[in-house]
Amino acid sequence: MNKADLIDAMAAEAGISKAAAKKALDAFTDKVTETLAGGGRVSLVGFGTFSTSERSAREGRNPQTGQTIQIPAKTVAKFKAGSELNAKL
């Protein structure tokens, strides 16, 4: 499912227009992104938790040349599924 499919499904399920569903989805993703960028976390009970994690710097290899390269430290987003979501999978 891509973004357009999700918007269509949200509009049909909620009985709203596609424009309203797109606006709601965009607001949700913007707020999650904003919260994670600020170092926070977003918990949706039964669904899961969005948070960030720090990856330390490490050495890697270029697969084409075999040359050792330095991979810098960075912050990454992660998602942990909630118990209700896991039970449905």
WOLINWO-V262362 format. One record per backbone hydrogen bond with DSSP energy under -1.0 kcal/mol. CO is the residue of the C=O (numbers start at 1). NH is the residue of the N-H. E is the energy in kcal/mol with one decimal. If there is no record, write none. Layout:
CO|NH|E + CO|NH|E
This chain:
2|6|-2.3 + 3|7|-2.5 + 4|8|-2.3 + 5|9|-2.4 + 6|10|-2.7 + 7|11|-2.5 + 8|12|-2.2 + 9|13|-2.6 + 10|14|-2.5 + 11|15|-1.2 + 11|16|-1.7 + 17|21|-2.2 + 18|22|-2.6 + 19|23|-2.1 + 20|24|-2.3 + 21|25|-2.5 + 22|26|-2.7 + 23|27|-2.2 + 24|28|-2.3 + 25|29|-2.6 + 26|30|-2.4 + 27|31|-2.3 + 28|32|-2.4 + 29|33|-2.4 + 30|34|-2.6 + 31|35|-2.4 + 32|36|-2.5 + 33|37|-2.5 + 34|38|-1.3 + 35|40|-2.6 + 36|39|-1.7 + 42|50|-3.0 + 44|47|-2.2 + 44|48|-2.3 + 46|85|-1.1 + 47|82|-2.8 + 48|44|-3.1 + 49|80|-2.4 + 50|42|-2.3 + 51|78|-3.0 + 53|76|-2.8 + 55|74|-1.8 + 58|71|-3.5 + 60|69|-2.8 + 62|66|-3.3 + 67|62|-2.7 + 69|60|-2.9 + 71|58|-2.3 + 74|55|-3.2 + 76|53|-2.4 + 78|51|-2.5 + 80|49|-2.4 + 82|86|-2.4 + 83|87|-2.2 + 84|88|-1.3
